[in-house]
Amino acid sequence: VQLQASGGGLVQAGGSLRLSCAASGRSFGAYAMAWFRQAPGEERVFLSCISANGGSTDYADSARGRFTISRDNAKNTVYLQMNSLNPEDTAVYYCAAKLRHYFSAAVPREGFDYWGQGTQVTVSS
């Protein structure tokens, strides 16, 4: 599967952005999908995951309460709605896919098989 992330940009502190990740190929519904981010000079870190069946989600502490992950299997797309952004959210955001099966409720935080190219999010103070 190939992943294409989009939706990044420049936003003021307190603002919102919605990231999208479009997947090509078959069997999108069999993949757990996740978002990670990498700030300058730091390692890439987990933000959120949604299960293949869409029924389970998981969030890192930094994302919980402000970010919402969702998926539309008819459009082969996963989203990350980000609210109340602050300058510490400035990073390159990556989507990732991990093959599971269609009924899987697992929300892994590591071991992803496929990665998108990243989209830059910059939050100004």
N, C-alpha and C positions, 0 to 999 in steps of 0.2 A: 504494500500500500504506500502511496505517496501522499505527503501532507503539505498543505500550503496555508501558512498562517497569515492573517491580515488584521487590520483594524487598529494598529498602533498609531501613535502620534504624540503631539505635544498638548498637554492639558494643564490647567492651573490646579493648584492644590485645592482639594475639596470637590473636584470635578469627577466625571465618570467617563469610562470608555467600555466598549464591548469588542472583545477580540473574537475572531472567527478562525476556524481551522477546517478547511475543506479537504476531504480525503478522496483520492481516486482509487479505483480498483473495486473488487467485489467484497462482500461479506463485512461491510463496515460494522454491522450490528453485532459481530462476533468479537469486536475489539473493546477492551477497556481503554478509555481516552483520558489523557491527563494534560495538565499545564505545569510547566516549570518556568523559572526565570533565572537570569544570570546578570548580576550587577557588575559594573566595572571592577576588575581586580578580585572578584569573588567567585566561588564555585557555583555551579548551577544547582538550584534547590527546588524541591517539590513544592507545588502550590495546592493543587486540587486534582481529584480524579473522579470520574463517573464510570460506573460499571457498564459492562456490555449490554445488560438488560435495562439500563437506565434507572434502575430502582434504588441504587445506592450511590452515595457521594461521600467524599472525604476531603477535608481541608487542613492545610497547615495552619498553625496558630496565627500566622501573619495574614492569612486570607479569610479566616472564619469570621462571619458577620459582616464582611465588606464585599466579598467576591462570591459570585454564584456561577457554578458550572452547569451546563445543560447540553443536550444533544438532540439533533433532529435527524433520525436515521433515514427519513425520506429524502433528505438533502445531503446525506453523508457529511454532516457538519457538526462540530462541537463548538460551543461558545463559552466565553468567560466574561461575565458582566462584572465590571470593577467599579465600585462606588467609593466615595470618600477617599480619593487618592491623595497621597502625600509624597513629598520628594523622595522618601525612602523606597517608594515603589518604582523608581526609575531603574529600568533594566531592559534587557532583551528577553522577550517572552517566547517560549517554545511550546508547541504542542507535541504530544507523543502518543503512540498507540502500542498496546500490548495484546497479542492474540489470546483470547480466552475461548468462549463458546457463547452461543446466542442467549443462553439462559443464565449466564454467570452473573453473580452479584458481587464478585470480588472487586475490591478497589485497591489495587497495588500502589506502592509508592516507589518501586524500583523495578529494574529488569525490563524496561520498555524496549520494544524491537525496532520501532520506526520513529523518526524525528522529523519535524518540519524545520524550515530554514530560520525561523525566528522573526519576530517583529518588534521594533523598538518602541518602548513607551518612555516618555520623558515627562516628568511632573515638575512644574516650576513652582517656586514658593511665592 
